[in-house]
Amino acid sequence: VMFPLTQPLSNTYVLVRAGQCRADKRGVVSTNPVNKTSIALNGLTALGVRQAENIAAALAPRVEAGADLWLWTSQNIACLETSDLLAYRLALNQSRVVPEYAFLDARGLGAYEGAAWSEVKDKVLAADMRGDDVRPPPGEDGTPNESMADVFVRVRQLLSKTETQYSNADIVFIGPDNYTLAALEASLMARPLSSYAEYPFALGEVREMKPVVVKVRPRPTLPL
């Protein structure tokens, strides 16, 4: 898949941000992939469970209408718990829950790992506005420090993968953070990657994508 899109996608895409996890409730950055299966850090809170129930209610009409629905979920425990609840509420076979091992991971924020979101979010945004390749400062605990260009590579690979595997399906991507989902939506809307901040995803939000297809102007034919 190349952006901007020049032809329609083969599937319908719904982007979902997982329900609130413990790190979200505490307001701290938790993006180290080593900790993504830590229930203590990233397990759903009671509010997160209620948000997952709301996600299930939003997706239910698709199942009732006979959609070929697939849940592609990050291995982040909040996403896995969200997808498990969705599969149960929607009576989906477990084979329709596809764990995604890297492409849907939270954006690694390097030295900001463990910091308060309120103290770093504006710094991250300001750096992103300087350029898609600008990375957060590196940390010392192994947390990746990813630019938005790095995130874009991941989501494009993910979309290419599902476009190859499915046709006429409803694909639900479940991610733990805003950056990954917003980068994908900005790309699907044929907008610059730097516009991702215009597509924020709240915890537990569900959004169907309406991709913009750009018409390619035919090249002029040169006379012989």
C-alpha positions in Angstrom: 0.0 0.0 0.0 1.3 3.4 -1.0 0.1 6.8 0.2 -1.8 8.8 -0.8 -4.1 6.0 -2.0 -4.8 6.0 -5.8 -7.3 3.2 -5.7 -9.9 2.0 -3.1 -8.8 -0.4 -0.4 -10.1 -4.0 -0.5 -11.5 -3.9 3.0 -13.3 -1.7 5.5 -11.1 -0.5 8.4 -12.2 0.4 11.9 -9.6 1.8 14.3 -10.1 1.3 18.0 -8.1 2.6 20.9 -8.1 0.1 23.8 -9.9 1.0 27.0 -8.2 2.8 29.9 -5.3 0.9 31.4 -3.6 1.4 34.8 -0.8 3.5 33.3 -3.5 5.7 31.6 -5.2 6.2 35.0 -2.0 7.1 36.7 -1.2 9.5 33.8 2.3 8.0 33.1 4.0 7.1 29.9 4.2 3.3 29.3 5.6 2.5 25.9 8.5 0.0 26.5 7.5 -3.1 24.6 9.1 -5.2 27.3 6.2 -4.1 29.6 3.4 -4.4 27.2 2.1 -7.6 28.8 2.4 -6.3 32.3 -1.0 -6.3 34.0 0.3 -4.1 36.8 1.2 -1.4 34.2 -1.2 -2.0 31.3 -4.1 -4.1 32.5 -7.6 -2.6 32.0 -9.1 -0.6 34.8 -12.8 -0.8 35.7 -13.4 2.1 33.4 -11.4 0.4 30.7 -13.7 -2.6 30.9 -16.8 -0.4 30.6 -15.2 1.3 27.6 -14.5 -2.1 26.0 -18.2 -3.0 26.5 -19.1 0.2 24.7 -16.7 -0.8 21.8 -18.5 -4.1 21.6 -21.9 -2.3 21.4 -20.5 -0.1 18.6 -19.3 -3.1 16.6 -22.3 -5.3 17.2 -24.4 -4.0 14.2 -21.6 -5.2 11.8 -21.7 -8.7 13.2 -25.5 -8.7 13.1 -25.4 -7.6 9.4 -23.1 -10.5 8.6 -19.8 -8.7 8.2 -16.7 -10.7 7.8 -15.2 -9.2 11.0 -11.6 -9.7 12.1 -9.9 -8.2 15.2 -6.3 -7.4 14.8 -4.9 -6.5 18.2 -1.6 -5.3 19.6 0.0 -7.6 22.1 -0.3 -4.8 24.7 -2.3 -6.4 27.5 -5.0 -3.6 27.5 -5.6 -4.4 23.8 -5.6 -8.2 24.4 -8.1 -7.8 27.3 -10.2 -5.5 25.1 -10.2 -7.9 22.2 -11.1 -10.9 24.5 -14.1 -9.0 25.7 -15.1 -8.0 22.2 -14.8 -11.6 21.0 -17.0 -12.8 23.9 -19.7 -10.1 23.5 -19.8 -10.5 19.7 -19.7 -14.3 19.8 -16.7 -14.4 17.6 -14.6 -17.5 17.2 -11.1 -17.0 18.8 -9.6 -17.6 15.3 -10.9 -14.2 14.4 -8.7 -12.5 17.0 -5.3 -12.0 15.3 -2.4 -11.0 17.7 -0.1 -8.4 16.0 3.4 -8.6 17.5 4.9 -5.2 16.5 3.1 -3.1 14.0 0.4 -1.9 16.5 2.7 -1.3 19.4 2.6 2.0 21.2 5.0 4.5 19.9 8.2 4.3 21.9 9.0 7.5 23.7 12.5 6.8 24.8 13.7 8.9 27.8 10.1 10.0 28.5 9.2 6.4 29.7 7.6 6.6 33.1 7.2 10.4 33.0 3.9 12.1 33.6 2.0 12.6 30.3 1.1 16.1 31.3 4.8 17.0 31.4 5.9 15.5 28.1 3.0 15.5 25.6 3.6 19.1 24.5 7.3 18.4 24.1 6.6 15.4 21.9 4.1 17.4 19.8 6.5 20.3 19.4 9.3 18.0 18.3 6.9 16.2 15.8 6.0 19.5 14.3 9.7 20.1 13.5 9.8 17.1 11.2 8.5 13.6 10.8 12.0 12.2 11.4 12.5 13.9 14.8 12.7 11.4 17.6 12.2 11.8 21.3 15.4 11.8 23.4 16.8 8.3 23.8 16.5 6.6 27.2 18.6 4.1 29.1 16.1 1.4 29.8 15.8 0.1 26.2 12.5 1.9 25.4 12.6 2.7 21.6 12.6 6.4 20.7 10.5 6.5 17.6 9.7 9.3 15.3 6.4 9.6 13.5 8.1 8.5 10.4 9.0 5.3 12.2 5.4 4.8 13.3 4.2 5.4 9.7 6.4 2.6 8.4 4.8 0.2 10.8 1.2 1.1 10.0 1.8 1.0 6.3 3.3 -2.5 6.6 0.3 -3.5 8.7 -2.2 -2.2 6.1 -0.3 -3.9 3.3 -0.4 -7.2 5.2 -4.2 -7.1 5.7 -4.9 -5.9 2.2 -3.0 -8.9 0.9 -4.7 -11.4 3.2 -8.4 -10.3 3.0 -11.0 -9.0 0.6 -14.4 -7.4 1.5 -13.7 -7.9 5.2 -14.2 -5.5 8.1 -10.8 -5.3 9.8 -10.6 -3.8 13.3 -7.2 -2.5 14.4 -6.9 -2.3 18.2 -4.0 -0.2 19.4 -2.9 1.0 22.9 -2.0 4.6 22.1 -3.0 7.6 20.0 0.1 8.0 17.8 -0.2 4.7 15.8 -3.9 5.1 15.0 -3.7 8.8 14.3 -0.8 8.3 11.9 -2.8 5.7 10.0 -5.9 7.9 9.8 -3.9 10.9 8.6 -2.3 8.8 5.9 -5.7 7.4 4.8 -7.1 10.9 4.6 -4.2 11.9 2.2 -2.9 14.4 4.7 0.6 15.1 5.8 1.9 12.9 8.6 2.4 16.0 10.7 -1.4 16.5 10.7 -1.8 13.4 13.0 -2.7 15.7 15.9 -5.9 16.6 14.1 -7.1 12.9 14.5 -6.8 12.2 18.2 -8.2 8.9 19.6 -9.7 9.0 23.1 -9.4 5.9 25.2 -12.0 3.4 24.0 -12.8 5.3 20.9 -14.1 3.5 17.8 -13.8 5.1 14.3 -14.5 3.7 10.9 -12.1 5.0 8.2 -13.3 6.8 5.2 -10.1 6.7 3.0 -9.5 9.4 0.5 -8.6 8.2 -3.0 -6.5 10.6 -5.0 -7.1 10.7 -8.8 -3.9 10.2 -10.7 -3.6 12.6 -13.7 -2.7 10.7 -16.9 0.7 11.6 -18.2 0.6 13.5 -21.4 1.3 11.5 -24.5 4.3 12.8 -26.4 3.9 13.0 -30.2 6.0 10.5 -32.2 
